Amino acid sequence: MPTWLLGRLQELSNEPLQPHFALQGATNWLRSLSKLTENESDIEPQIQNLYSSIPSRVNCRELDTLVFENIHFAFQNIAALNALNNDVELKQDICNSAIICWHDSILFSARAMIASFYDDEISNIHNDLKLLSKTWQETIIDNELIISPFSLNVPTLVKKDAENLIKSYRGSNSYTLDYRVKNETMALGGVLSYLKGTLGYELWKKETLIKEMVEFKSLGVDNFRTKKAQQYRDSILSENCVNFLVQAERFRGKSNYRDSLFLTYGENNSELLAQFISDLLSVSKVFLKCAVSYCSRRVEPGTWDLFVNDIEENTCLTEDIEVITPL
């Protein structure tokens, strides 16, 4: 089938456009995440064990309210994903909307966890997603408050250190997002492949910005070949990270930019996209379950039951209240 639009887009690109690989990378990453979190008999005990000894904080009504608000926003987005998954026959029509709902459910769940982390003052819960990702790293990741694979991260963008860490994660696992996911070993390989790809993307963006900095230009260089340029670069790269929120934000971009075209243009991939939408829903539910299980232990004792009972009585959404019931 001729693809006229693809030809026009290729005229604007310096590299060959490969719709198949864009589709494959997107769907295989979600399939990998879903495969690693779909076994409830394994995941639920992990969540319970991780949060079993989390203490409630000194009562902070304002922070608690922020937690409840953000959990409800996540709940809304999962309700939308559920409707897209179950009520829409042709999934290609709603791919972009589903990605946005997925991203927002992850974002609001993470914001709730950050608000729960602090004890007695309003935390800096940024609207700037880059700053939010850094706060997530310093609070939830550094304190080991989220299960794998959501915990996998690279705490620095210094290339050598970051790549060595990914190698240690990977070990002998050679699977990438090029493979159709059939088991957990392949899924872990796919997740690590996306982590490495996001590292490369973030490193490229940050190095491009560094080259435009006045301080860097004052060194009298325009690249990173000299030792002083490398030291300046690495001092900045060491303060940046790649974690699940950074990856989710990169993935969210697929709904805004050219990759969204490749999800729904050309070949009919309706069966693959049906699995993709299902994976978006299942992964967001597990992430939210982690959030509610942690947050419910941090807020004022007894208030989580009041919150759940209120939503059950007053919500207009059709999503099952079980998704905001903690383990």
Secondary structure, DSSP 4 states (H G I P E B T S, - for coil): ---HHHHHHHHT-SS---HHHHHHHHHHHHHHHHHHH--HHHHHHHHHHHHTTPPPPSP-HHHHHHHHHHHHHHHHHHHHHHHHHHH-S-GGGGHHHHHHHHHHHHHHHHHHHHHHH-SSS-----SSHHHHHHHHIIIIITTT-S-TTTT--BS---HHHHHHHHHHHHTT----TTS---SHHHHHHHHHHHHHHHHHHHHHHHHHHHHT-HHHHTTT-SSS-SHHHHHHHHHHHTT--B-HHHHHHHHHGGGTSHHHHHHHSSS--HHHHHHHHHHHHHHHHHHHHHHHHHHHHHSPTTHHHHHHHHHHHH----S-GGGGS--
